[in-house]
């Protein structure tokens, strides 16, 4: 494997972005987060329809790199956290469906990264934690994403105890979509991503954007937004073709 800290590979319509700092447990240093953001921006501008985010080595990601944090002043700490925020926002803003393929541990900002991906599949041996609660630097920013996936009481438990949860619990709580035997991780991740990207690419991209726009809105506001988007999208070539294919009982032929 290359010694580049971030690897981008393409297999058909799917791009795989791999965090490749196994010696640092794929810790999210400032430079690493910038490189990951650039990789997502690069893939986001391509014709890929799906992205798998993976980690090399024994863990998915250990979170922020404490080598960056240990002697950081306030401005430096803020820069680290805003760079992390930009990475998370980029993951959600690219038009492709992004799936985290999780093995080993995903802790703190590494767990945040899983929560901020569109989908996630974990090996049964994986674990998830926000360990700041049992240390001296609470996981304030990771819990923004994690709490929105698992709900308040479970978020409080993870954040305050710092205890790790296993993959089966993560799936039950909604942090990941599936927990699968380790030997099936690659095929399960690819299978879910293929199902999530079988629609028209531009329609899927708009759907992803609209879902994130409405998730945190009150229901009335969410409906107002969704009605306008859905009405407008009914006029697109993709919608016309999808409806025609359904009525003609044939596979759709999506416009280029």
C-alpha positions as CSV (number, residue, x, y, z in Angstrom):
1,X,0.0,0.0,0.0
2,X,1.2,3.5,-0.7
3,X,2.6,5.6,2.1
4,X,0.3,8.6,1.1
5,X,-1.8,9.5,4.2
6,X,-5.0,9.6,2.1
7,X,-5.7,7.2,-0.7
8,X,-8.3,7.7,-3.4
9,X,-9.2,4.7,-5.6
10,X,-11.9,4.2,-8.2
11,X,-13.8,1.0,-9.0
12,X,-16.5,1.6,-11.5
13,X,-18.9,4.2,-10.1
14,X,-17.6,3.9,-6.6
15,X,-14.7,5.8,-5.1
16,X,-12.9,4.7,-2.0
17,X,-11.2,7.2,0.2
18,X,-8.9,5.5,2.7
19,X,-7.3,7.1,5.8
20,X,-3.8,5.7,5.6
21,X,-2.1,6.6,8.8
22,X,-2.1,3.2,10.6
23,X,1.0,4.1,12.7
24,X,-1.1,7.0,14.1
25,X,-4.3,5.0,14.3
26,X,-5.7,7.3,11.5
27,X,-5.8,10.2,14.0
28,X,-7.3,13.3,12.5
29,X,-4.3,15.8,12.5
30,X,-4.8,19.2,11.0
31,X,-3.0,18.2,7.8
32,X,-4.8,14.9,7.6
33,X,-8.2,16.6,7.9
34,X,-7.3,19.0,5.1
35,X,-6.2,16.2,2.9
36,X,-9.4,14.3,3.5
37,X,-11.4,17.3,2.7
38,X,-9.5,17.8,-0.5
39,X,-10.1,14.1,-1.4
40,X,-13.9,14.5,-0.8
41,X,-13.9,17.7,-2.9
42,X,-12.0,15.9,-5.7
43,X,-14.4,12.9,-5.7
44,X,-17.4,15.2,-5.3
45,X,-16.5,16.9,-8.6
46,X,-16.2,13.6,-10.4
47,X,-18.9,11.3,-12.0
48,X,-18.7,8.8,-9.1
49,X,-22.1,7.9,-7.7
50,X,-20.9,6.6,-4.3
51,X,-18.0,6.9,-1.9
52,X,-16.7,4.5,0.7
53,X,-14.7,5.9,3.6
54,X,-12.3,3.4,5.1
55,X,-9.3,3.2,7.4
56,X,-6.1,1.2,7.1
57,X,-4.5,-0.6,9.9
58,X,-6.1,-1.9,13.1
59,X,-8.6,0.9,13.7
60,X,-10.9,3.1,11.7
61,X,-9.9,6.3,13.4
62,X,-8.8,7.3,16.9
63,X,-10.2,10.9,16.6
64,X,-8.2,14.1,16.9
65,X,-4.4,13.8,17.0
66,X,-3.4,14.8,20.5
67,X,0.1,15.6,19.1
68,X,-1.6,18.6,17.5
69,X,-3.7,19.5,20.6
70,X,-1.2,19.1,23.4
71,X,0.4,22.5,23.1
72,X,-2.2,24.3,21.1
73,X,-3.3,27.7,22.2
74,X,-6.9,28.9,21.8
75,X,-6.6,30.0,18.2
76,X,-4.9,26.8,17.2
77,X,-7.5,24.7,19.0
78,X,-10.2,26.6,17.3
79,X,-8.5,26.1,13.9
80,X,-8.3,22.3,14.5
81,X,-12.0,22.1,15.4
82,X,-13.2,24.3,12.5
83,X,-11.1,22.3,10.1
84,X,-12.8,19.2,11.4
85,X,-16.2,20.8,11.0
86,X,-15.3,21.7,7.4
87,X,-14.5,18.0,6.7
88,X,-17.8,16.9,8.2
89,X,-19.7,19.4,6.2
90,X,-17.9,18.4,3.1
91,X,-18.9,14.8,3.6
92,X,-22.5,15.8,3.7
93,X,-22.4,18.4,1.0
94,X,-20.9,16.3,-1.8
95,X,-23.5,14.9,-4.2
96,X,-22.4,11.3,-3.8
97,X,-23.7,8.9,-1.2
98,X,-20.9,8.5,1.4
99,X,-20.7,5.3,3.4
100,X,-18.3,4.6,6.3
101,X,-16.9,1.1,6.3
102,X,-15.9,0.7,9.9
103,X,-13.5,-1.8,11.4
104,X,-11.8,-1.7,14.8
105,X,-12.4,1.4,16.9
106,X,-13.9,4.7,15.9
107,X,-13.4,7.1,18.8
108,X,-14.2,10.8,19.5
109,X,-13.8,12.6,16.2
110,X,-13.5,9.3,14.4
111,X,-16.9,8.3,15.8
112,X,-18.1,11.8,14.7
113,X,-16.9,11.0,11.2
114,X,-19.0,7.8,11.2
115,X,-22.1,9.7,12.4
116,X,-21.7,12.4,9.8
117,X,-21.5,9.9,6.9
118,X,-24.7,9.3,5.0
119,X,-24.6,5.5,5.8
120,X,-22.3,3.3,7.8
121,X,-21.6,-0.5,8.0
122,X,-19.5,-1.9,10.8
123,X,-17.7,-5.1,11.4
124,X,-19.0,-7.0,14.4
125,X,-15.6,-6.5,16.0
126,X,-15.8,-2.7,15.7
127,X,-16.3,-0.4,18.7
128,X,-17.5,3.2,19.1
129,X,-16.7,5.7,21.9
130,X,-16.7,9.3,22.9
131,X,-14.1,8.9,25.6
132,X,-13.7,12.5,26.6
133,X,-16.2,12.1,29.4
134,X,-13.8,10.0,31.4
135,X,-10.9,12.3,30.6
136,X,-10.2,16.0,30.8
137,X,-11.3,17.1,27.3
138,X,-15.0,16.4,26.8
139,X,-16.2,15.4,23.3
140,X,-18.2,18.5,22.7
141,X,-18.1,18.6,18.9
142,X,-18.2,14.9,18.3
143,X,-21.4,14.7,20.3
144,X,-23.2,17.1,18.0
145,X,-23.2,14.5,15.2
146,X,-23.4,11.5,17.5
147,X,-26.4,12.8,19.5
148,X,-28.3,13.4,16.3
149,X,-27.9,9.8,15.3
150,X,-28.7,8.1,18.6
151,X,-30.9,10.4,20.7
152,X,-30.4,12.3,23.9
153,X,-30.3,9.7,26.6
154,X,-28.0,7.4,24.7
155,X,-25.8,10.3,23.8
156,X,-25.6,11.3,27.4
157,X,-24.6,7.8,28.3
158,X,-21.9,7.7,25.7
159,X,-20.6,11.2,26.4
160,X,-20.6,11.1,30.2
161,X,-19.3,7.5,30.8
162,X,-16.9,7.5,27.8
163,X,-17.6,3.8,27.6
164,X,-17.3,2.1,24.2
165,X,-20.3,0.4,22.6
166,X,-20.0,-2.6,20.3
167,X,-21.2,-2.7,16.7
168,X,-24.4,-4.5,17.5
169,X,-25.4,-1.8,20.0
170,X,-24.3,0.9,17.5
171,X,-26.7,-0.6,14.9
172,X,-29.5,-0.9,17.5
173,X,-29.0,2.8,18.5
174,X,-28.8,4.1,14.9
175,X,-25.2,5.1,14.8
176,X,-24.6,2.6,12.0
177,X,-27.0,0.9,9.5
178,X,-25.6,-2.6,9.8
179,X,-23.3,-4.7,12.0
180,X,-22.0,-7.6,10.0
181,X,-19.4,-10.5,10.5
182,X,-15.9,-9.2,9.9
183,X,-15.5,-11.4,6.8
184,X,-18.6,-9.8,5.2
185,X,-17.7,-6.2,5.8
186,X,-16.5,-5.3,2.3
187,X,-19.4,-7.1,0.6
188,X,-22.0,-5.7,2.9
189,X,-20.7,-2.1,2.5
190,X,-20.6,-2.4,-1.2
191,X,-24.0,-4.0,-1.4
192,X,-25.7,-1.2,0.7
193,X,-24.0,1.5,-1.3
194,X,-25.0,-0.1,-4.6
195,X,-28.7,-0.2,-3.4
196,X,-28.4,3.4,-2.2
197,X,-27.1,4.7,-5.6
198,X,-29.3,2.8,-8.1
199,X,-31.5,5.8,-8.7
200,X,-30.7,8.6,-11.1
201,X,-27.5,10.3,-9.8
202,X,-28.8,13.9,-10.0
203,X,-32.1,12.8,-8.3
204,X,-30.1,11.0,-5.5
205,X,-27.9,14.1,-5.0
206,X,-30.9,16.4,-4.7
207,X,-32.5,13.9,-2.3
208,X,-29.5,13.8,-0.1
209,X,-29.3,17.6,-0.1
210,X,-33.0,18.0,0.8
211,X,-32.9,15.4,3.5
212,X,-30.1,17.2,5.3
213,X,-32.0,20.5,4.8
214,X,-35.1,19.2,6.5
215,X,-33.8,16.9,9.2
216,X,-33.6,19.5,11.9
217,X,-36.5,21.7,10.9
218,X,-39.9,21.6,12.6
219,X,-42.2,19.3,10.7
220,X,-44.3,22.1,9.2
221,X,-41.2,23.9,7.9
222,X,-39.7,20.6,6.6
223,X,-42.9,19.9,4.6
224,X,-42.9,23.4,3.2
225,X,-39.3,22.9,2.0
226,X,-39.9,19.4,0.7
227,X,-43.1,20.3,-1.2
228,X,-41.3,22.9,-3.2
229,X,-38.2,20.7,-3.9
230,X,-40.4,17.7,-4.9
231,X,-42.7,19.9,-7.1
232,X,-39.7,21.4,-8.9
233,X,-37.9,18.1,-9.3
234,X,-41.0,16.6,-11.0
235,X,-40.1,18.6,-14.0
236,X,-36.6,17.2,-14.4
237,X,-35.6,14.7,-17.1
238,X,-34.8,12.1,-14.4
239,X,-38.3,12.3,-13.0
240,X,-39.9,12.2,-16.4
241,X,-37.9,9.1,-17.3
242,X,-38.5,7.4,-14.0
243,X,-42.2,7.8,-14.3
244,X,-42.3,6.8,-17.9
245,X,-40.2,3.6,-17.1
246,X,-42.6,2.7,-14.3
247,X,-45.7,3.2,-16.5
248,X,-44.1,1.3,-19.5
249,X,-42.9,-1.5,-17.1
250,X,-39.3,-1.2,-18.3
251,X,-35.9,-0.4,-16.7
252,X,-35.2,3.3,-16.6
253,X,-32.6,4.9,-19.0
254,X,-31.2,7.8,-17.0
255,X,-30.2,10.9,-19.0
256,X,-26.4,11.6,-19.0
